[in-house]
């Protein structure tokens, strides 16, 4: 099998505002399907890894995959709901779509609205386009290497966002999971003399850092690559960093057989 490459000209057009708007539309359409299920008396299945699955996950997955296949037929797609693609095949990918059709299924089941649709374009291990849409909160975050990072609330015109920078003489605002805080997380935050924990579900935790509502998000627990890629792009192009906890280098994607992320730290400042 030949390696799948994006030509430079194609890459430039795919990170443009016009193209990102198309991805926004795809995410919002998937979000509308999720909302229909959200308002119903839906059933919950348990997958083999003990994570929950609803018909909303599957409807969103199918909608996004169909739309991306039509839009970019030469770019492969990896979704949480179709993740059994062999490493031998994935290792040949120069660029691909990485999707979480419904990030925060636990939050969806709890009906607290803190769940998202995540769509990222990965090129040579790094996110270059990211869209995060929270349908029940009417929040849309989008970013690319060319346009920077943006946020749109409801139908209000989008505004550019940026990280807050390192706190000076004030408490650190630390993002923590609403569903799970590991012992490693609790040990990590002991280094801060003064801090406030901000709880949030799904990839919105990274987006809060991106828009300056939080300073740091230490994720010292298991996640998968589709959980982080889209929001990683938002953080990156808002001026922040998403760093491998062990190496202190940028988190990378599709570099190994496993699709699990290492522990990582998201910061709204560098150094």
N, C-alpha and C positions, 0 to 999 in steps of 0.2 A: 504493500500500500504506500502511495506517495504521501509525503508530508503536506499537510494543508497549510498554506501560507496566505496571508493577506498582503496584497500589493500596497505600496505606500500611498498611491492615489486613492485606493479604496478605503484604506485606514483613515485618511484625512476626511473623507466624506462621511464616514461612519461615526466620527466624533464631533460632527458639526451640530449646531443648534437645531437645524431642520431635522436631522436624523434622530437626535435625542428626543425631540418632540414626538416622533413616531413611537419610540419605546415608551414614553410617558403614556401615550394613548393605549398601548398594549397592556401596560400595568393597570391602568384605570379600568379598562374593560374587564380584566381578570378580577379586579377589586369589586366590581359591580356584581359579578357572579358569586363571589364570596359573600357579599352582603345579603343576597337573596337567601342563601343557606343560613346565614347568621340569624336572620329574622324568623327562621322556621324551627320546627322541632326536629333537629338533625340527630342522626345516630353517630356513635363514635366507635371505630374499630381500633384494635391494638396491633401494630406491626410486629414483625419478628424481633426487632430491636427494642420492643416494649414502648415505643413512642406512639402517640395517638394519631389517628388518621380519620378525616371526615370527608364527605362528598365535596366539600368546598375545596380541599386540597387538590382533589382530582379534577374538578371543573376548572380551576385556575390553571393547573398544569396543562391540560389539554388546550385551553384557549391560548396560552402563551406560546406553547410549542407550535401550534398551527400557524399563528401569526408570524413568528420568527422564521419558520421554515419558508413561508411565502416571501418574506421581506429579504432574507439573506440565505438563500438555499445552499450556498457553499460553505456556510459556517456551522460546524457541529454544535449540538446542544446537550448540556448535562443538567439535569433537573433532579431535585431530591426524589421525585417520584419515578425517575428512570435512571437511577445511578449505577446500575449494574453493567456499565461499559468497561470492558477489560483494560487494564493498564497498558497492555501491548498496543491497543488502539489509541487510547488517550495520549500516550507519550509522543505520538506523532503530531499532535495538534499544536500549531503555532498560535491559533486564536480560536476561541469558542465562547458560546453563551453559557453562563452559570446561573441557574435559577433556583430560587426557593419560592414555590407557588403560594405558600402560606407559612410565613415565618412567625412562630408564636402560636402554634396550634393549642397549647395549653391555655394561653390567654384568650384565644377564640372560644374555647370550651367554657372558660370562666365568664365569658361575655363582658370583659372589661375594655374591649376596643383596642387593646395594645398589640395588634398583630399587623403584619405587613406583607406586601408582595415585593419580592426582591429580584431584580434582573440586572446582571452584570455582564460586560464583555471583557474577557480576559485575553491579554496579548502577551505572549512570552512570560507567563507567570504573574503578571501584574494587572490589576483592574484599570481599564482606560475609559470605561463608561459605567455608570451606576445609576439605577433608579430604585427608589424605595417609596412605596405608596401604602399609606394607612387609611383604608376606605372609611372606617367608622369615625376616624378623627379628622377626615378630609385634609390630610397632610400629604404633600408630595415633595419629595427631595429628589433632585437629579443633578448629575455632574458628569463632566468629561474632561479629558486632558486639554481640550481646546476652549471650553466655555467656563470652566471653574465650577463652583458648587452653588446650587440654588434651592430655594424653598418656596412652595406655593401653598397657601391655606385656602381651602374652599375654592371660590372662583376669583379670589383676589390675585392681582398681577404678581408674578414671581419676583422675589428679591434675592439678591446675591447674599450668601452667608459666608462667615469666616470664623475661625476658632478664636477663643478669648485670649490665648497667651498664658504664660505661667503666672499663677497668682502671686501677688506681692502684698505682704502684710494682711492676708485674709485667709479664711478657711478654704481648703480644697473642696470642690464639689465633685464627689466620687460617684460614678454610676455603678449601681449594683442591680443584680437580677431580682425581679419581684418573685420569681418562682424558686430560685435556688442560689444560695451563697455558700461557696465551698470553704473548708477550713483554711486552705491556702489563701483565699481572698481575705479572710479575717486576719490572718497573720500578716499579709502584705500591707494592709492599711494601717498597721501599728506604727509605721515609719512616719506618718503624718501627725504633727502635733495638734493640728486643728482641722477638722473636716466635717462635712455633712454628706450623708448617704442619700443619693437620689435614686429612687426605685423606678424601674421602667421595664416593660417586657419587650421581647423581640429585638430587631436591629435598630429600633428607635434609640437604644442606649448609645450607639455609635453616632447617630445623627444629632443627638443632644450635644455631644462633644463638638461635632462639626459646626454647629450654629452658635457655639459659645455659651450654652446653657449648663454645661458641665466641663470640668477640667481634665478628668482622667477616667478611664474605664479599664480596670484590670480584670481580664477574663482568665481566671486560673481554674478552669474546668473544661470539660469536653465540649467542643462544637465541631460542626462540619463546615467544609469550605463554602457551601451554598448559604450558610447562616451569615457569613460576614462579607462576602465579596462586594456586593452592591453598596453597602454602607461604608465599606473600606474606601471605595472610590469617592464617596461624599466627603469623608474625613480628609482624604489625601488632597483633593482639589479645593478643600476649604483651608488648607494650610497646616493640617495636623498630621499625625503619624499613627500607623498601626504596626506595631513592632513585635516580632517573635521574642517572647520573654527570655529565652535562653541565649539567643545570639544578638539581641538588640538591633537586628536588621529587619527590613520591611517584610511583612508576612507575604509568603508566596503561595501560588496556587498551581495544582496539577504538576507537582514536581516528584511525586512518589505514588506508589500503589494505593496507599490508604488515602481516603478523602477526609480524614480527621485533621483539624487544625492543631498545632501546638498551642500551649498557653501563649497568650498575647496581651499586650498593653496598648490601649488607645489613648493618645494624649493630644491636648489642644495646644501643645508647645513642643519645641525641639530642645533636646539637651537636658 
